[in-house]
């Protein structure tokens, strides 16, 4: 059996219409249902940080050299919900995990000349690095790899297991438009409960501790 790769946008529309018992557009148009699915995609990406990506910032000595507005692949910094971390490296195989700071800490950092970055921050629509890159670092192919979650309105950009709640959301909005508030609330509760489960079980992943890897003591005292 082929591996399941999640609902397409067309399949989500079909599923919503199936639940609403309206296989062809009569009361609800395809456009408004698709808009509700887009709303769900943005809400899901925000609430569970489900659209995880990574990309590079190529260091530059041209303005703006202290802050960057987009990733190498085009993702805009202002479209990021959360940035998890950043790693600096160059062609000389120098690697360093960078320390996250808040912009208000910048004034407390020691004065430094241009060179390799040690700190990063995310503020508004900018990703900042300090110290600024020197010409030698740029020549050496210096880059910073960034790990982040994006905001997105395209439901198929989310992993397949995050697409099912979008169906619940769209049905909830459809029933609300129809005036069936009790059923709308029921489907909205299903939607929110699904997101709460995904956030607790998938996003809020705990860090394994040392005692989790210890072999339990299986010895027993003779006679007991």
C-alpha positions in Angstrom: 0.0 0.0 0.0 1.3 3.4 -0.9 2.4 5.7 2.0 -0.2 8.3 3.0 1.2 11.8 2.2 -1.8 13.8 3.5 -4.8 15.5 2.0 -4.3 17.8 -0.9 -6.2 21.2 -0.9 -8.8 19.6 -3.2 -9.2 16.6 -1.0 -9.7 18.9 2.1 -12.4 20.8 0.2 -14.1 17.4 -0.6 -13.9 16.3 3.0 -15.4 19.5 4.3 -18.3 19.2 1.8 -18.8 15.6 2.7 -19.3 16.5 6.4 -21.6 19.3 5.4 -23.5 17.0 3.1 -23.2 19.4 0.2 -21.0 17.7 -2.4 -21.5 20.5 -4.9 -21.7 24.2 -4.1 -25.1 25.4 -3.2 -25.0 27.3 0.1 -21.2 27.4 0.6 -18.9 28.4 -2.2 -15.6 26.8 -2.8 -13.9 30.1 -2.4 -15.2 30.7 1.1 -14.4 27.2 2.3 -10.9 27.5 0.9 -10.5 30.9 2.7 -11.5 29.1 6.0 -8.8 26.5 5.3 -6.3 29.3 4.7 -7.3 30.8 8.1 -6.8 27.4 9.7 -3.4 27.0 8.1 -2.2 30.3 9.5 -3.7 29.6 12.9 -2.2 26.1 13.0 1.3 27.4 11.9 1.1 30.0 14.7 -0.3 27.8 17.5 1.7 24.7 17.1 4.7 26.0 15.2 4.1 23.3 12.7 5.9 24.7 9.6 9.5 24.0 10.5 12.3 25.0 8.1 16.0 25.8 8.0 18.0 27.9 5.6 21.1 30.0 5.4 22.1 33.7 5.7 25.1 34.5 3.6 27.2 37.0 5.5 27.8 40.3 3.8 29.8 43.5 4.4 27.3 45.6 2.5 24.4 47.4 4.2 22.6 46.2 6.1 25.5 44.3 7.6 24.2 44.2 11.2 20.8 42.9 10.3 19.3 40.7 7.6 15.7 40.7 6.3 15.5 37.4 4.4 17.0 34.0 4.1 19.1 32.8 1.2 16.1 30.9 -0.2 13.8 33.9 0.0 11.9 33.3 3.3 11.3 36.7 4.9 12.3 37.2 8.5 9.0 38.9 9.3 7.2 35.7 8.2 8.8 33.7 10.9 6.9 32.8 14.0 9.8 31.6 16.0 13.6 31.2 15.5 15.1 28.3 17.4 18.8 28.7 16.9 21.7 29.6 14.6 25.0 28.0 13.7 27.9 29.9 12.1 30.4 28.1 9.8 32.8 28.8 7.0 34.7 26.9 4.3 37.5 26.4 6.8 35.2 24.1 8.7 34.9 26.4 11.7 31.5 25.8 13.4 30.0 27.6 16.3 26.5 27.7 17.8 25.5 31.3 18.3 24.1 32.7 21.5 20.6 34.3 21.4 20.3 37.7 23.0 17.6 40.4 23.2 18.3 43.7 21.4 18.3 45.5 24.8 21.4 43.5 25.7 23.5 44.9 22.8 24.6 48.0 24.8 26.1 45.6 27.4 28.2 43.7 24.9 31.9 44.4 24.7 33.1 46.5 21.7 34.3 44.3 19.0 35.8 44.7 15.6 34.3 43.0 12.5 34.9 39.3 12.4 33.0 36.1 13.1 29.6 36.4 14.7 28.9 35.3 18.3 25.4 36.5 19.0 22.0 36.7 17.2 18.6 38.2 17.9 15.2 38.3 16.2 13.3 41.6 16.4 10.4 42.6 14.2 11.4 41.9 10.6 15.1 41.7 11.2 17.6 39.0 12.1 20.7 40.5 13.8 24.2 39.2 14.1 27.0 40.6 16.2 29.9 41.3 15.6 29.3 42.3 12.0 31.1 40.1 9.4 34.5 41.1 8.2 35.7 41.0 4.6 37.9 38.0 5.5 34.9 36.1 6.8 32.8 36.9 3.8 35.7 35.8 1.5 35.9 32.5 3.5 32.3 31.7 2.6 30.9 32.5 6.1 27.3 31.5 6.5 24.8 31.2 9.4 22.3 28.3 9.3 19.0 29.3 11.0 16.3 27.0 12.3 12.8 28.5 12.4 9.1 28.1 12.1 7.2 30.0 9.4 3.7 31.5 9.2 2.0 30.2 6.1 -1.5 30.2 4.6 -1.0 27.2 2.3 -2.3 24.1 4.1 -0.2 21.7 2.0 3.0 23.3 3.2 2.2 21.9 6.7 3.1 18.3 7.6 0.2 16.0 6.7 -0.8 15.4 10.3 -1.6 19.1 10.8 -4.0 19.2 7.9 -6.9 17.2 9.5 -7.7 20.0 12.0 -8.2 22.4 9.1 -11.2 20.4 8.1 -12.7 20.8 11.6 -12.1 24.5 11.5 -13.7 25.0 8.1 -16.7 23.0 9.1 -17.0 25.0 12.3 -17.0 28.3 10.3 -19.5 26.9 7.8 -21.9 25.9 10.5 -21.5 29.2 12.2 -22.5 31.0 8.9 -25.5 28.7 8.8 -26.5 29.7 12.3 -26.0 26.2 13.7 -24.0 27.5 16.7 -24.0 24.3 18.8 -22.6 22.2 16.0 -20.1 25.0 15.1 -18.9 25.0 18.7 -18.5 21.2 18.7 -16.3 21.2 15.6 -14.3 24.2 16.9 -13.7 22.3 20.1 -12.4 19.4 18.1 -10.1 21.7 16.2 -8.7 23.3 19.4 -8.3 20.0 21.2 -6.4 18.6 18.2 -4.0 21.5 18.3 -3.6 21.2 22.0 -2.7 17.5 21.6 -0.2 18.2 18.8 1.5 21.0 20.7 1.8 19.0 23.9 2.9 15.8 22.2 4.9 17.0 19.2 6.1 20.5 19.8 6.7 20.7 23.6 9.2 17.8 23.4 11.1 17.3 26.6 14.8 16.9 26.8 16.0 13.4 27.6 17.7 13.2 31.0 20.5 10.9 32.0 18.4 8.7 34.3 16.2 7.8 31.3 19.0 5.8 29.8 20.0 3.9 33.0 19.3 0.2 33.1 17.0 -0.6 36.0 18.6 -2.6 38.8 17.2 -6.1 38.3 19.0 -7.7 41.3 16.8 -9.4 44.0 17.7 -10.4 47.5 17.6 -14.2 48.0 14.6 -15.3 49.9 12.4 -12.4 48.8 
